Amino acid sequence: MTLSATYEVQRTNQIVGPRKWWAFATVLLTMFFSSLDQTVVSTAMPTIISDLHGLNLYTWVFTAYMITSSITVPIYGKLSDVFGRKPFYLFGLVMFGIGSAISGQAHTMMELVWARAVQGIGAGAMMSMPRATVGDIFSPKERARWMGVMMAVFGLSSIVGPAIGGWITDDWSWRWVFYVNLPFVVIALLGVAVALPKVRTKDQVKVDWQGAAMLTVGLVPILLALTWAGSKYAWASPQIIGMLAGGVAVLAAFVVWETRAQDPLVAPWLFRNRIFTTSLILQLLVGMAMFGSLMYLPIFVQGVIGLNAQNSGWIMTPMMGGFMVGSMVSGQVMSKTGRYRHVAWLSGAVIVVGSGLLNRIDVHTSWPTIMVDMVVLGLGIGALMPLMNMAVQNAFPYRVMGTVNASQQFVSSLGGVIASPVFGSVLNRAFAHKLGVLLPPGLAAMKSKLGSLNPQALLTAQAQKAIAAQFSRFGAAGEALYHQLMQAVKLSLTFGIQRLFLVGLVFSVLTFIGTFFLPEVKLKGDEYFRGEPEEDAV
């Protein structure tokens, strides 16, 4: 098939011939810059907050993006099974580019929040379409061989993201953190236009807008409650309880609606498949197990060990290296054997070992020790995460792959949306408690002020410089008090992150146990695209 065949209308999304390599390259590019966007924005946030004076809206810069991207994922997946991946891939790239451009032009924090919501609408397509497109290119058995390449792209973006974000912010402007997406978007648009086929089937589909609205209304108060609990309001306050209760009530109504909707946002019949439900539970568990290390270990390295912000990002390199090796080895094993249960068991065991090693850290831990721990954890996670996606796609007919893949991605995204504020709240609460105990009597007046701060705010160079300037007015005694304060901050931060790693260990053990409940269906080859007669019942 030649590239000119792009303009022919197909009945399925399958991509064959030389064109599939162009499509695969486009997928890798999209995965790289969409993943890169998250890390560079996180690195630039302290500067953005200082420039736009919007600390009170800090969490919404991420929350708005996560909500719109999570909700649009199942919509894109369902529609792409009928109308093809191409139009929604193109639409998502355009919306992501528009959101990036508006974000770079923001002059207030509220403008940035709305721009990120627009960017998230496009990101929803870039979460679901690349994974679905890989399924259009390779059968499940072939796909196992390419897991290492896909994980390498993800790992590379995670490794270089903090350094790129810091360099752009320091040497150019934080606005270029968003503008840098635009050249990638243009290249990806060209790749999608050339490599992906036009598809039209006889099936009909209706978007469940009522379900999407109910899901949004239910998620927002829950996210706010989890973000504000323990900081702005007490956990048992009427505000937090009211928001949680209201959000849960709306989500319960959403579940009831989905069971009755003609074309539900998340198809209930998917959950009758044991591979689907078990994989979702495992994804949530392993996501919670690795969340603390991915999000908070660089903070520990920066605040306790003493590396600067850009170098602390490089501490993730060993974990990403473990990701790549783990995914390549497990991929080769599954490609040759067509089996994955034993790989899942071994991967779960390695995750438990890695999490256990991280629970040994204290204020005296050196960065080489942490790097070894991260390699072990990365090996287990890198082997298990792609395996679950492949197992789910293999368990359903190819003609509904977009719906299946997007539903899986949607539930997994919700886990990340909820985990972020929960882990942040655990860290802030533990940090504030320990800091109140450790601060010397001479700093008693600062306990309430410092205890209410996000510990990440105390680690920025600007914050430490400002605090040191205040203490310098008291001469040598002030300098001694400053060092006592920073030591208390380090010990309190270590205490908080130790609590996170303990929670992560619990989820790691649950992940290992859960792998024994994962059913196995032998990975399919080319017959996956043809379909089997019994699959029509699904």
Beta strands, then each sheet from edge to edge (+ up, - down):
strand 1: 9-10
strand 2: 198-199
sheet 1: 1+ 2+
end
